[in-house]
């Protein structure tokens, strides 16, 4: 049976080595370990792994941006995020970037192998503790996608994150935008909705089902 070739990306040495030991099985072959997003893109291009297990937050380039760059190259390794971030916005951003798995480190012991099986079959796996919320958010976005009050899909994403209390820098990191672009979207959204404050935007988002 062909072994699954895996690249690990995590800037915490203890976590990376723990993953390597966990994956020390006949069906897997860990072909590389990197500690930042830029190295992840470089080594993925060089080694062409079947699967990449990566964290969200890493130096130089975050895992979400790195995953997006890799998948834009035209070949499609399976990507699973293994992270401490349980915020739904990060999970949605990871899936939007093309990942097939989002596993919380607190559940890695019993969920990571399930995620690998599902991703290998081309199916999405999300940690059980947040799966319901991610699915509900996805459904709400489908309902609101059709240009609510003239807002674009990107503006709806910015609106949702603003309504959740995120700051411009955090929204920029999640959506792969510059803070200035986020502020521009915020200005356009407020103008389109006739809103004066972020509280007005939050009330609107709740009414439209973008946030609970």
CORRABEL-V714433 format. One record per helix or strand. SS is the DSSP state (H for helix, E for strand). FROM is the first residue (numbers start at 1). TO is the last residue. Records with the same first field share a line. If there is no record, write none. Layout:
# CORRABEL-V714433
SS->FROM-TO, FROM-TO
This chain:
# CORRABEL-V714433
E->4-9, 28-34, 36-36, 51-54, 59-59, 78-83, 101-104, 125-126
H->13-22, 37-47, 63-71, 88-96, 105-120, 128-144, 148-150, 153-163, 168-175, 179-193, 198-208
